[in-house]
């Protein structure tokens, strides 16, 4: 294979949240998840109160390094809901290592004689200090000072 046929993925491994639209009630986020080899991107609607709850949950979870588990959801899975869905299960299986299973679903669209959505499951690993950076960036996004939050994978 010739090198010019290879597409390089410029997105770093991790979870990238980008605010693309907002009003007084909700934020539309673009969520890009990459494990270094694969990339899945979707959009979700999130209320400000949900983001505030996630920040509170993460602030408690970050200290549960001896086996803590936390499920984070933005949007909902299924044809009945607008836009897409994101579910991340965070698990401190070993002190100092945070394992994350990310499940994503795109918006449903017409496909042949039905409606279909693309889906992906990606597996990431990170560490507590990088989780702290993500929480700070999420707080900034929530307070409308930032447009992005990134949880770096290792």
Secondary structure as the mmCIF struct_conf table of DSSP 4:
data_model
#
loop_
_struct_conf.conf_type_id
_struct_conf.id
_struct_conf.beg_label_comp_id
_struct_conf.beg_label_asym_id
_struct_conf.beg_label_seq_id
_struct_conf.end_label_comp_id
_struct_conf.end_label_asym_id
_struct_conf.end_label_seq_id
HELX_RH_3T_P HELX_RH_3T_P1 UNK A 3 UNK A 5
HELX_LH_PP_P HELX_LH_PP_P1 UNK A 6 UNK A 8
BEND BEND1 UNK A 11 UNK A 11
HELX_LH_PP_P HELX_LH_PP_P2 UNK A 12 UNK A 12
BEND BEND2 UNK A 13 UNK A 13
STRN STRN1 UNK A 14 UNK A 22
BEND BEND3 UNK A 24 UNK A 25
STRN STRN2 UNK A 26 UNK A 34
BEND BEND4 UNK A 36 UNK A 37
STRN STRN3 UNK A 39 UNK A 47
HELX_RH_AL_P HELX_RH_AL_P1 UNK A 48 UNK A 61
TURN_TY1_P TURN_TY1_P1 UNK A 62 UNK A 63
TURN_TY1_P TURN_TY1_P2 UNK A 65 UNK A 67
STRN STRN4 UNK A 69 UNK A 75
BEND BEND5 UNK A 78 UNK A 78
TURN_TY1_P TURN_TY1_P3 UNK A 79 UNK A 80
BEND BEND6 UNK A 81 UNK A 83
STRN STRN5 UNK A 85 UNK A 94
TURN_TY1_P TURN_TY1_P4 UNK A 95 UNK A 96
STRN STRN6 UNK A 97 UNK A 105
STRN STRN7 UNK A 109 UNK A 111
TURN_TY1_P TURN_TY1_P5 UNK A 112 UNK A 113
STRN STRN8 UNK A 114 UNK A 116
STRN STRN9 UNK A 119 UNK A 126
HELX_RH_AL_P HELX_RH_AL_P2 UNK A 128 UNK A 142
TURN_TY1_P TURN_TY1_P6 UNK A 143 UNK A 144
BEND BEND7 UNK A 145 UNK A 145
BEND BEND8 UNK A 147 UNK A 147
STRN STRN10 UNK A 148 UNK A 152
#
